[in-house]
Amino acid sequence: MESRYTAVKNVFIDSIDVDDYINLESSMKAYDQLFQSIEKELKMILLFGRPGTGKSILLNRLYHRNKYQKDLHYFATPITNEKEFLSKLFKIITKKDLPQNTLVNFSTLVDYCRSIRGEREIIILLDEAQMYSKDTMEMIRLLADTRTIKFVVSLHKTEDEDLIAKEHFQSRIWEVIELHNGSLDDIQTYVHKKLLKKNFFELANMIKKRHIKMIYRLTKGNYREANKLLFTIFELYEHYDSNDKSKINYSKFSTKILEMAGIKLRYIDV
Amino acid sequence: MYDVDDLENRWKIYRSRKRYAWYIFIIVELLVAIYIVNISKINSRVVKYIKDNNLTHVFDFSKKDTTLMDKKDDTNGSLKKEKDIKIEDSDLQRDIDKEHKRKYLKIELTDKYSKKVETDSMDSDEDNSIYFDDLQMIRDIKIKFSKNKDYKDSLRLAEIYYRDGQYTESEKWALITNNLNSDIEEGWLIFVKSKMKMGDYEEAQEVLDVYIKKTNSKEAKKLLDEIKRDKF
């Protein structure tokens, strides 16, 4: 028989599914800023932030909310093969499949983009852009210069990637949106809303401020880390529920299990 | 599923470490609280022990009042009163600061006192009554000093402050002492030691060199030797 905690655990599986999106004050602000940016006459928009700060889910939400209103395209996974990337761009720009055994002539593609300037306004959302090669980035830059295609580029914030951003985009990016880890209140809202969204009212009520403080302290407010921690917590709950019910107090959230999850994920050093 | 039993064991270790840290914190807090509550009792016992063992020559307990003071009033009151007592310090200090380098490097003999050094008066019977609190003692000595400007009082203050680790104050009072009677060797030595404690090694050695040249003091030589051998 499946434990009651299996479903709770699954709430915290890290995903960028738009249905899992949690409206937080900070993320709403970032969304509005991003939406306003794509409305502007910008060639490139850089979405910047450490892993787990919600860049992918923000792009995904932007895509799903506007895909029917705008000429919007989302590259969730980086296409590292240059030919494949050009072929996909070709399809987006010309709305035609590339004939088999044919290569895209990049300069012709750029010319074509120039020729349709003002007729179409294509927006391409590129997630995990740090994985694109230098040459591909250069192509993106040239395509953006035609002003027919607008790129929203999502990058992890690390020192090296700061350099990439500088090198490729600095002169062309007109807007940078930076995402940060959540505050204590953000994490509280995030955890509670996640549970409430799936109707785990009792559990949401059992997680008190002191537990949130500990979760925040261990994860430093990173949403991905918070998901990992809560997943592990409810995985332990699931284990006890199936094997030793005497070890769980069903009316109280266990600090012990929280700490055990912290130890398991090496947030706590023993 | 991973090894939950192992995880539980690791959690127990973590928990016990966390508890130990708390126990140690609580014990330290309790000890501090006990010390604060019983400070006067502890002091009186120490004093009694010193008296019983004839150690009064090592520690200098001064004067007058033999009654035990109420510890709360004493701690708060004496602190407050100490601040109130200014004993025209500022004027005195200003003059001293202005001339102090010239004074202590020249090791002048002041004419305010005779050359006879009254070292024994510090431990005189009259002054042997016991105080249980340095603050009270300091307050009384300062009051006395403000009236008489007696170098014995300023020297006592320098000694108390030095013993308590308040080196700025001990330096100041040693300087006042030297200014009033530059023949008091103890005043010079406390002055030098205070300087050393505050890290002013060069000036301390300079003063000591000049003093040794003037007086050929064995004690001063001994101190200089300790300083040079880094044993101070």
Interface residues (C-beta under 8 A of the other chain):
Chain A: E235 L236 H239 Y240 K256 E259 M260 I263 K264 I268 V270
Chain B: M1 Y2 V4 L7 E8 R10 W11 I13 Y14 R15 R17
